[in-house]
Amino acid sequence: MDLDFVCTHAGRPAAALTRRDVARALLAVPSGVALVAMPDLRRALVAVGNPLSLPFWDSARATLSSIEAGAATVGDVQRWVESTGSEPILMTPSYFIWPEEDERGPVAEEMFALLVAYLEERIKAGVIDPDALAEGAPEARRAYEELQETWLSTALPDGRMPGFAVNDEQDEELFAAWDEEEAYALAELRRILGELPKQPELPVAELDRAATRLRELLVLPGYPANVLRACAGFEDRPVPDDDRELWLAVAAGIAGPVSDLSEDGDSLEIFTDMESELSHEDTVLANLCAIQHADWLAAVAALVRLGPGVLASPERVARLIAESEDVDLDADFDDELDDLESTESMFGSVVTLWGYLGIVDTDDVLTPLGWWGLPKALERAWSPAD
């Protein structure tokens, strides 16, 4: 490692190298190599009139020595790079988080580069004191954080807010990945259903009874009516008159909740109390939202193949998912046990709600209605909205 390496790594001539450029180059090689190279690198920078500063070199030596000794944490190293004065803070006090470097989209890359350039200008203007940052001065760190918070929430000349622009891009990427996963799961579900030797038939009498019970239940206050209404989106739209449409809407909502619980009865104190425990209803909805497409696919595919009369308890569903050949599971024994417990816990909420729809009976056994309706509900939940 020498000055040419640092210049190539940073994409700048030696005289223009910043503390951030040198820090990132030092971290790009093994810590032992960087420590050995530091004295010559420092002399080379002095020779080109860019000596940086004693606090920077002291902090570099301390950080690299800590890495070499195996004592430095990822957070320690990140904070050191941030102390160069032109490295954006990975997570700001207001909880804005920059994506990891290899996960940034074009907008995040652009905004990150703009912020680096802005911070470099602030160093030249004397607004940022990188030596105070390197020495760990709390007031310098607070000022550095506030400066970045302000930049992230200030409109650029083209009108974009940097923080919002990055978050919007991440949301778009997340939604696109979700849609792709959902489309794949839907295609797999249809393939599995098409291969069944016998297609489930609608048990009309069972559906009539289940719909009647469901209509009586949905008008009641509290759990489970409030969760079922939220799942189906009935807080914002009327309950369908058609029994089949009603039942499928609620069953599909369990696999893909349409809305959250109504907050009409929540006080401001409850809403802002971050340490309060989740209510039972919120816990149930959280469990439903945490179940992955692959787990739903594995569970419903297994139950439909086995047919009515099969046990569909949370424990059994978790085991069916773990043993499924419809999804890829790559975990060691300990991870598998943890996954089984987690899956069982989440599907505990599901199976309880299934009971109210007649998908399972009082012994958690799959009914003919559940055999017919589960795949149709899952297909409905994963189909694009018209």
LINQUICOR-V11922 format. One record per residue. N is the residue number from 1. RES is the residue in three letters. SS is DSSP state (H for helix, E for strand, L for the rest). PSI is psi in whole degrees, -180 to 180 (NA if undefined). D_CENTER is the distance of its C-alpha to the mean C-alpha in Angstrom with 2 decimals. Layout:
BEGIN
((N	RES	SS	PSI	D_CENTER) (N	RES	SS	PSI	D_CENTER))
END
This chain:
BEGIN
((1	MET	L	126	37.83) (2	ASP	L	-173	39.94) (3	LEU	H	-37	39.93) (4	ASP	H	-39	39.78) (5	PHE	H	-45	36.57) (6	VAL	H	-42	34.98) (7	CYS	H	-43	36.26) (8	THR	H	-43	34.97) (9	HIS	H	-39	31.51) (10	ALA	H	-22	31.37) (11	GLY	L	31	33.27) (12	ARG	L	157	35.81) (13	PRO	L	160	39.43) (14	ALA	H	-40	40.23) (15	ALA	H	-19	41.58) (16	ALA	H	0	38.38) (17	LEU	L	139	35.97) (18	THR	L	170	33.89) (19	ARG	H	-41	32.82) (20	ARG	H	-43	29.24) (21	ASP	H	-46	30.69) (22	VAL	H	-41	32.63) (23	ALA	H	-45	29.89) (24	ARG	H	-36	27.50) (25	ALA	H	-40	30.45) (26	LEU	H	-35	31.35) (27	LEU	H	-10	27.90) (28	ALA	L	-8	28.14) (29	VAL	L	164	30.89) (30	PRO	L	144	31.47) (31	SER	H	-36	32.11) (32	GLY	H	-41	35.68) (33	VAL	H	-43	36.45) (34	ALA	H	-41	35.14) (35	LEU	H	-42	37.26) (36	VAL	H	-37	40.35) (37	ALA	H	-19	39.86) (38	MET	H	-47	39.30) (39	PRO	H	-47	43.01) (40	ASP	H	-37	44.03) (41	LEU	H	-41	41.05) (42	ARG	H	-43	41.96) (43	ARG	H	-39	45.60) (44	ALA	H	-38	44.73) (45	LEU	H	-37	42.76) (46	VAL	H	-40	45.70) (47	ALA	H	-28	48.00) (48	VAL	L	10	46.19) (49	GLY	L	23	46.14) (50	ASN	L	69	42.44) (51	PRO	L	-10	42.60) (52	LEU	L	-132	39.41) (53	SER	L	159	40.11) (54	LEU	H	-45	41.01) (55	PRO	H	-36	38.05) (56	PHE	H	-48	35.68) (57	TRP	H	-36	37.54) (58	ASP	H	-43	37.75) (59	SER	H	-36	34.02) (60	ALA	H	-46	33.44) (61	ARG	H	-42	35.88) (62	ALA	H	-42	34.41) (63	THR	H	-46	30.83) (64	LEU	H	-37	31.95) (65	SER	H	-38	34.25) (66	SER	H	-39	31.51) (67	ILE	H	-46	29.37) (68	GLU	H	-34	32.50) (69	ALA	L	-7	33.15) (70	GLY	L	17	29.69) (71	ALA	L	-19	29.21) (72	ALA	L	140	26.71) (73	THR	L	166	23.03) (74	VAL	H	-39	20.28) (75	GLY	H	-39	20.19) (76	ASP	H	-46	23.98) (77	VAL	H	-42	24.01) (78	GLN	H	-44	21.42) (79	ARG	H	-34	23.49) (80	TRP	H	-45	26.62) (81	VAL	H	-39	25.53) (82	GLU	H	-30	24.59) (83	SER	L	-5	28.09) (84	THR	L	-17	29.65) (85	GLY	L	-12	29.32) (86	SER	L	14	27.71) (87	GLU	L	120	24.29) (88	PRO	L	142	21.55) (89	ILE	L	128	19.87) (90	LEU	L	-43	16.39) (91	MET	E	118	15.30) (92	THR	L	165	17.90) (93	PRO	L	-27	19.31) (94	SER	L	10	17.80) (95	TYR	L	25	14.25) (96	PHE	L	131	13.98) (97	ILE	E	125	12.11) (98	TRP	L	138	13.43) (99	PRO	L	154	11.53) (100	GLU	L	153	13.17) (101	GLU	H	-40	16.57) (102	ASP	H	3	16.21) (103	GLU	H	6	13.04) (104	ARG	L	135	14.68) (105	GLY	L	179	15.97) (106	PRO	H	-40	19.54) (107	VAL	H	-45	18.95) (108	ALA	H	-41	16.97) (109	GLU	H	-45	19.73) (110	GLU	H	-48	22.36) (111	MET	H	-38	21.21) (112	PHE	H	-45	20.77) (113	ALA	H	-40	24.26) (114	LEU	H	-39	25.71) (115	LEU	H	-40	24.58) (116	VAL	H	-47	26.05) (117	ALA	H	-40	29.24) (118	TYR	H	-44	29.35) (119	LEU	H	-37	29.07) (120	GLU	H	-39	31.79) (121	GLU	H	-40	33.98) (122	ARG	H	-32	33.50) (123	ILE	H	-47	34.63) (124	LYS	H	-33	37.70) (125	ALA	L	-5	38.41) (126	GLY	L	9	38.36) (127	VAL	L	-39	35.58) (128	ILE	L	133	33.36) (129	ASP	L	93	35.14) (130	PRO	H	-28	33.41) (131	ASP	H	-40	36.05) (132	ALA	H	-37	35.23) (133	LEU	H	-44	31.54) (134	ALA	H	-32	32.60) (135	GLU	L	-2	34.76) (136	GLY	L	25	31.97) (137	ALA	L	121	33.56) (138	PRO	H	-41	31.37) (139	GLU	H	-34	32.75) (140	ALA	H	-40	32.04) (141	ARG	H	-44	28.40) (142	ARG	H	-42	28.10) (143	ALA	H	-38	29.84) (144	TYR	H	-43	27.61) (145	GLU	H	-46	24.45) (146	GLU	H	-38	26.17) (147	LEU	H	-43	27.33) (148	GLN	H	-38	23.87) (149	GLU	H	-44	22.55) (150	THR	H	-44	25.56) (151	TRP	H	-42	25.11) (152	LEU	H	-28	21.50) (153	SER	L	13	22.80) (154	THR	L	134	26.09) (155	ALA	E	139	26.80) (156	LEU	L	169	27.79) (157	PRO	L	-29	31.14) (158	ASP	L	5	29.54) (159	GLY	L	-13	27.96) (160	ARG	L	140	24.29) (161	MET	E	120	22.41) (162	PRO	H	-48	20.60) (163	GLY	H	-45	17.64) (164	PHE	H	-38	17.23) (165	ALA	H	-42	17.86) (166	VAL	H	-45	15.09) (167	ASN	H	-39	12.50) (168	ASP	H	-41	14.14) (169	GLU	H	-42	13.95) (170	GLN	H	-40	10.22) (171	ASP	H	-43	10.05) (172	GLU	H	-41	12.79) (173	GLU	H	-40	11.31) (174	LEU	H	-45	8.24) (175	PHE	H	-38	11.02) (176	ALA	H	-42	13.32) (177	ALA	H	-39	11.40) (178	TRP	H	-45	10.96) (179	ASP	H	-39	14.66) (180	GLU	H	-43	15.73) (181	GLU	H	-40	14.37) (182	GLU	H	-41	15.98) (183	ALA	H	-40	19.15) (184	TYR	H	-44	19.51) (185	ALA	H	-39	19.16) (186	LEU	H	-42	21.70) (187	ALA	H	-41	24.05) (188	GLU	H	-40	23.97) (189	LEU	H	-46	24.67) (190	ARG	H	-36	27.60) (191	ARG	H	-45	28.90) (192	ILE	H	-44	28.94) (193	LEU	H	-38	30.66) (194	GLY	H	-22	33.16) (195	GLU	L	-2	34.18) (196	LEU	L	136	35.04) (197	PRO	L	-26	38.78) (198	LYS	L	127	39.01) (199	GLN	L	137	36.98) (200	PRO	L	142	36.25) (201	GLU	L	148	38.59) (202	LEU	L	120	38.05) (203	PRO	L	94	39.84) (204	VAL	H	-47	41.14) (205	ALA	H	-42	42.63) (206	GLU	H	-41	39.48) (207	LEU	H	-43	37.42) (208	ASP	H	-46	40.05) (209	ARG	H	-43	39.97) (210	ALA	H	-40	36.19) (211	ALA	H	-38	35.99) (212	THR	H	-47	38.76) (213	ARG	H	-39	37.05) (214	LEU	H	-40	33.76) (215	ARG	H	-40	35.58) (216	GLU	H	-36	37.22) (217	LEU	H	-41	33.99) (218	LEU	H	-21	31.94) (219	VAL	L	-6	34.44) (220	LEU	L	155	34.18) (221	PRO	L	162	32.36) (222	GLY	L	-172	29.63) (223	TYR	L	144	27.80) (224	PRO	L	-1	27.45) (225	ALA	H	-42	28.69) (226	ASN	H	-36	26.20) (227	VAL	H	-44	23.22) (228	LEU	H	-39	24.93) (229	ARG	H	-42	25.75) (230	ALA	H	-43	22.19) (231	CYS	H	-44	21.00) (232	ALA	H	-9	23.75) (233	GLY	L	23	23.55) (234	PHE	L	-3	27.07) (235	GLU	L	-28	26.61) (236	ASP	L	-3	27.04) (237	ARG	L	157	29.35) (238	PRO	L	156	32.34) (239	VAL	L	132	32.47) (240	PRO	L	149	33.91) (241	ASP	L	-31	37.54) (242	ASP	L	129	37.18) (243	ASP	H	-43	36.45) (244	ARG	H	-43	34.66) (245	GLU	H	-42	32.40) (246	LEU	H	-52	31.69) (247	TRP	H	-46	30.91) (248	LEU	H	-36	28.64) (249	ALA	H	-43	26.71) (250	VAL	H	-44	25.98) (251	ALA	H	-41	25.33) (252	ALA	H	-36	22.92) (253	GLY	H	-29	21.16) (254	ILE	H	-38	20.53) (255	ALA	H	-24	18.61) (256	GLY	L	82	16.83) (257	PRO	L	134	17.37) (258	VAL	L	-37	18.76) (259	SER	L	175	18.63) (260	ASP	L	174	18.10) (261	LEU	L	149	21.05) (262	SER	L	140	23.79) (263	GLU	L	16	24.01) (264	ASP	L	-36	27.74) (265	GLY	L	1	28.83) (266	ASP	L	136	26.45) (267	SER	L	163	28.19) (268	LEU	H	-36	26.94) (269	GLU	H	-42	27.13) (270	ILE	H	-41	24.83) (271	PHE	H	-35	22.26) (272	THR	H	-4	22.27) (273	ASP	L	98	22.61) (274	MET	L	-15	19.33) (275	GLU	L	-3	21.00) (276	SER	L	150	22.21) (277	GLU	L	150	21.27) (278	LEU	L	144	19.57) (279	SER	L	167	22.28) (280	HIS	H	-42	22.84) (281	GLU	H	-44	21.88) (282	ASP	H	-37	18.51) (283	THR	H	-43	17.89) (284	VAL	H	-48	18.95) (285	LEU	H	-38	16.72) (286	ALA	H	-40	13.64) (287	ASN	H	-44	14.85) (288	LEU	H	-42	15.41) (289	CYS	H	-20	12.01) (290	ALA	H	-14	10.49) (291	ILE	L	128	12.97) (292	GLN	L	158	12.15) (293	HIS	H	-42	14.64) (294	ALA	H	-37	16.35) (295	ASP	H	-42	17.15) (296	TRP	H	-45	18.59) (297	LEU	H	-47	20.53) (298	ALA	H	-43	21.92) (299	ALA	H	-51	22.93) (300	VAL	H	-39	24.61) (301	ALA	H	-44	26.21) (302	ALA	H	-44	27.74) (303	LEU	H	-40	29.03) (304	VAL	H	-38	30.52) (305	ARG	H	-38	32.23) (306	LEU	H	-32	33.68) (307	GLY	L	174	34.83) (308	PRO	L	146	35.94) (309	GLY	L	-11	37.13) (310	VAL	L	145	34.38) (311	LEU	E	131	32.72) (312	ALA	L	37	29.20) (313	SER	L	163	28.48) (314	PRO	H	-40	25.01) (315	GLU	H	-44	26.41) (316	ARG	H	-41	27.81) (317	VAL	H	-43	24.75) (318	ALA	H	-41	22.65) (319	ARG	H	-39	25.47) (320	LEU	H	-39	25.74) (321	ILE	H	-44	22.12) (322	ALA	H	-32	22.71) (323	GLU	L	2	25.94) (324	SER	L	141	24.84) (325	GLU	L	1	25.94) (326	ASP	L	-16	23.87) (327	VAL	L	154	20.62) (328	ASP	L	125	20.33) (329	LEU	L	122	19.67) (330	ASP	L	92	20.04) (331	ALA	L	151	20.29) (332	ASP	L	-179	23.15) (333	PHE	H	-46	25.05) (334	ASP	H	-42	23.37) (335	ASP	H	-38	19.85) (336	GLU	H	-40	21.35) (337	LEU	H	-43	22.77) (338	ASP	H	-42	19.56) (339	ASP	H	-40	17.87) (340	LEU	H	-46	20.98) (341	GLU	H	-42	20.91) (342	SER	H	-45	17.28) (343	THR	H	-42	17.99) (344	GLU	H	-41	21.30) (345	SER	H	-45	19.98) (346	MET	H	-42	17.59) (347	PHE	H	-10	20.39) (348	GLY	H	-42	22.81) (349	SER	H	-39	21.60) (350	VAL	H	-51	21.85) (351	VAL	H	-36	25.34) (352	THR	H	-46	26.63) (353	LEU	H	-35	25.79) (354	TRP	H	-35	27.24) (355	GLY	H	-36	30.39) (356	TYR	H	-22	30.89) (357	LEU	H	-4	30.83) (358	GLY	L	16	33.20) (359	ILE	L	-37	30.82) (360	VAL	E	156	31.83) (361	ASP	L	-170	34.99) (362	THR	L	-16	35.64) (363	ASP	L	15	35.48) (364	ASP	L	33	32.06) (365	VAL	E	135	33.90) (366	LEU	E	130	32.76) (367	THR	L	166	35.21) (368	PRO	H	-35	36.64) (369	LEU	H	-42	34.73) (370	GLY	H	-39	31.43) (371	TRP	H	-42	32.47) (372	TRP	H	-44	33.19) (373	GLY	H	-29	30.40) (374	LEU	H	-51	27.21) (375	PRO	H	-34	26.98) (376	LYS	H	-38	28.03) (377	ALA	H	-41	25.43) (378	LEU	H	-41	22.63) (379	GLU	H	-40	24.14) (380	ARG	H	-42	24.29) (381	ALA	H	-32	20.65) (382	TRP	H	-6	19.59) (383	SER	L	139	22.38) (384	PRO	L	144	21.88) (385	ALA	L	144	23.34) (386	ASP	L	NA	26.88))
END
